Amino acid sequence: MKYLMAFLAGALAGAAAALMLAPKSGSELRAQMNEEAARERERMRQSYEAASQRTAESMQKMQEKMQRNRDEEPLEEEEVVEEVVEEVIEEVPSDE
């Protein structure tokens, strides 16, 4: 969430700087900003879809582990959740 907020703040700052420094006419500038906004909306949509997919996959893994847990040697629910969280953390790409 902090990355999204930082992104939005940066996008707003960049848009403000572009407005103040742009040597273009108002209509040209608005057209350019609309194009940039459309690209950013698409990028954010893709990020949202990727996060939603990872969440759905994580939930599926957790459900599968819970089912195996019922069928095999029972673990505490907290242990199953902890295992899935650790796996998800390992799969998430780092920002570095």
C-alpha positions in Angstrom: 0.0 0.0 0.0 2.9 2.4 0.8 4.3 1.8 -2.7 0.9 2.7 -4.3 0.7 5.9 -2.2 4.3 6.8 -3.1 3.5 6.1 -6.8 0.4 8.3 -6.7 2.3 11.1 -4.9 5.1 10.9 -7.5 2.6 10.9 -10.4 0.9 14.0 -9.0 4.2 15.8 -8.5 5.3 14.9 -12.0 2.0 16.1 -13.5 2.2 19.4 -11.7 5.8 19.9 -12.9 4.8 19.0 -16.4 2.0 21.6 -16.3 4.3 24.3 -15.1 7.2 23.6 -17.3 5.5 22.5 -20.5 5.9 24.8 -23.5 2.9 23.3 -25.2 -0.6 24.7 -25.8 -3.3 23.8 -23.4 -5.0 21.4 -25.8 -1.7 19.6 -26.6 -0.9 19.4 -22.9 -4.3 18.0 -22.0 -4.0 15.4 -24.8 -0.6 14.4 -23.6 -1.7 14.2 -19.9 -4.8 12.1 -21.0 -2.5 9.7 -22.8 -0.2 9.4 -19.8 -3.1 9.0 -17.4 -4.4 6.2 -19.6 -1.0 4.4 -19.6 -0.8 4.7 -15.8 -4.4 3.4 -15.4 -3.5 0.4 -17.5 -0.3 -0.2 -15.5 -2.2 0.0 -12.2 -5.0 -2.3 -13.6 -2.3 -4.8 -14.5 -0.7 -4.5 -11.1 -4.1 -5.0 -9.4 -4.8 -8.1 -11.6 -1.4 -9.6 -10.8 -1.9 -9.0 -7.0 -5.5 -10.5 -7.2 -4.1 -13.5 -9.0 -1.4 -14.0 -6.4 -4.0 -13.7 -3.7 -6.3 -16.2 -5.3 -3.4 -18.7 -5.7 -2.4 -18.2 -2.1 -5.9 -18.9 -0.9 -6.0 -22.0 -3.1 -2.8 -23.2 -1.6 -4.1 -22.6 1.9 -7.3 -24.5 1.2 -5.3 -27.4 -0.2 -3.0 -27.5 2.8 -6.0 -27.3 5.2 -7.5 -30.3 3.3 -4.3 -32.3 3.5 -4.0 -31.3 7.1 -7.4 -32.9 7.7 -6.4 -36.0 5.8 -2.9 -36.4 7.3 -1.3 -35.6 10.6 -3.3 -32.6 11.9 -1.5 -29.4 12.3 -2.7 -26.3 14.1 -4.5 -23.9 11.8 -1.9 -21.2 12.7 0.9 -23.5 11.5 -0.8 -24.1 8.1 -1.3 -20.3 7.7 2.3 -19.6 8.7 3.5 -22.2 6.1 1.4 -20.6 3.3 2.5 -17.1 4.2 6.1 -18.1 4.1 5.6 -19.6 0.7 3.8 -16.5 -0.6 6.6 -14.2 0.7 9.2 -16.3 -1.1 7.2 -16.0 -4.4 6.6 -12.3 -4.3 9.1 -10.4 -6.4 11.3 -8.0 -4.5 11.3 -4.3 -5.4 15.1 -4.2 -5.4 
